Amino acid sequence: MPRDHIPANTYAQSLAAVLAACRPLAPERVGFREAIGRVLTEPLLAVADDPPAPKSAMDGFALRAVDTRGASAGGPLRFHYEGVVGAGHVAARPLAPGAAMRIMTGALLPREADAVVKLEDTLCDEAKAIAERGEFAITAPLTPGENVYASGSRFARGDLLVPAGVPLAPQALGLIAGQGLTEVTVVRRPHVALLALGDELVEPERPLQAGQIHVSNLYALEAETQAQGATARNLGIAPDDPRAVAAKLEPWLTGGDAGDFVMTLGGSHGGDFDFAGEIFQRLGAQLRFQRTLINWGGSTIFATHAHDGSATLCFGLPGTPLPSWLAFELLVRPAIWKAAGRRETGRPVLRARMAEPIQRRPGRTHFVPAGIEFGASGLPLAIPLDETPTANRPTATRAAGLILYPEGAKGLSAGDEVSVAWLSA
């Protein structure tokens, strides 16, 4: 059946089919330093209060607040201090009434102390006070807890530190390390194989012959795959020969190296040399859909290949850069995120105003690549980018978001409020 006559899914139907076929992958233990961007299988809870006891928030002097009553600019109170306590050290004895102790930021307060006066709020020459007299004066009373981090003020035992289902940020690794953990349990990274199809394609290092082009989107989507938390296996280029394509794909579908995802680039349209879907089926995959009603990448093929209680998700993407990039973003990336254990598979959406009018053909869901311009106030501007075939790669590289063109809309005018999927998040 010609591809133009194959029934097409809506975008919502296609995405639902992809996500329904996808399951989070198995857990594995990794060193916490290798866990960046990974997803915890269970939330991380604090095992102890932080700080474990009150500590100083400033360089200054530890005091008992009650001893500072009556201090004023006209009647400073003078204190003599003995000893210095720094971070990582503990005062040897409690603070006696009327006494003080020099203290550094992050140091635990001496017992009986409950406040800290900042060094710059005292009447003393720091070098002279430390080296000679060991004295300082204050001109205002302190309140209990002033310039002090209370026990458990950062977090208390049992508090949620890092949730499951979201990728670990660098700050999260600091929290994990702060709990004394050297390993964590995270969802395994999805393994993705990519294969470019076409007699005209050659690797970048080879000189071009008549009719040839250097393969480009194979490397762009390899990088996208890795950026989205998966490991990528570049299978290179296969000619327009079904047997050669099948030989490249078979180990990733039926052999011991079966991967989680397979993507072909090219061969998804209805031409004489477009047989990606046919090859998936020949290798035992079940075809789920072959067309989706979206403005770019609508010829994407999706199939699943069952094996050993799991399934490899097979995507036949268009061969040209912008459609393949958009099909990856709209259909493959959400599945990678789900397989990697992410709770949310959609991009964050912001509200923006159209910088200029656009009009699109009805009957499909449009995702318009856009630049985003933030002003000093009000909603940001969504700037539609050039979508002509001659500029499709620059469009993808410049896009900060995708304007979600409302289904059924006859057009959008400059100033109209729209939703934009934020690609940088």
C-alpha positions, 0 to 999 in steps of 0.5 A: 500500500502506498505510504500516502494511503496508510492510516496515520495516527495523531501525534497523541496516539503515536506517543501513547503507543511508544510509551505504552511499549516502554518500561523502565530498565533494571537497576544497577549499582554504580559509584556515585561519581558515575551517577550524574544524570542517572535516576535513583530507583528509590528516594534518598533520605537523610540518615542524620541531622545536618548539621549534627549540632549547632555551628557558627554561620560566621567568623566571630566569637561564640557567646551566651546571648544572656551575657550580652544584655545591656550592650549598646553603642554608648556602653559597649560590653567587653569580653575576654576570650580564650582559645579558638575553635575552627571547623572540624574541631570541638571545644574542649570544655563548655563555655562558662558564664561571661566567657567567649571563644573565638570561632570560625565559620562552620565550627561547632559551637562550644557547649553552653554557647548559643550565639555568635557575634560577627567579627566585623560587629565587634570593637577590636583590631582583629590582629591585635586582639588575637595576638595581644589582649584576647579582648573584644567589645560588642555594642548590641545584645545578641539573641539566642541562635544569632549567626548560628546554624541550628542542629538539623537546620539544613535537613533532619534525619529522614528528610527527602534529599533526592527523589527517585524519578528525576536525573541526578544533578551535580548538587545531588551528588554532593548530597549523596557524598555528604551522606557517606555513600560511595555507591547508589542504585540507579536505573540502567542506561538505555542502549541505543543502536543507530544505523544510517541508510543510503547509497549516497552517504559516506563518512566525513573523512572520505572524499565525495564522489558524484551524487554522494553526501557526507552523513550528518544526522547519524552523528547529530542523533548519536550525540542527542542520544547520549545527551538524553542519558543513553549509551549510543552504538553507531552502526555506521552506514548501510547501502540501499540493500535490504540484506545489508541492512538486515545484517547490520540490525539483526544482532541488535534485535535477535542476538545476544547483543540485543539492545533497548532501542534501534534507530534507522535514519532513512528508508521510512518514506514510500519510495522504491528504496524505503524498506525500513519497516519491511526489514523490521518485520522480516526480523520478527518485529511487530509494526505499531505505526508507520505515519504520524500527523505531525509537520516534520518527521511524520513518516516515522516508523515504530515497531517492537521486537520481543525477546527474553521477556523484554522488547527492543523498540525500533524506530525508522526515522526520516533521513533528512536532518530536521525531520529526523531531529524532530521525530527523535525529540517528539517520539524517541526521546520520551521513550529514552527518558522513560526507559532511564527511569524518569518520572516525567517524559515531557519537556517543561513548557513555558508561556510566550508571545509570538514575535511574528505571525505564522500559519500552518496547514490544518489536519496535523499537530505542528511543532515549530522550532523557535528561538526564545528571547527573554526581556526585562519584563513580561512573557518571553518572545517566541521567534519562529525559525526558518523551516525551509529544507535548505536551512533545516540543520541550522534551524535545529541547532538554533532552536531553544524551544518548540512552539506548540501550534494549537490543533485546529488553529487557523493561524497565530498572530504576533503577540498571541500567547502560546506554549513552548516546549523548552529544549534546554531543560 
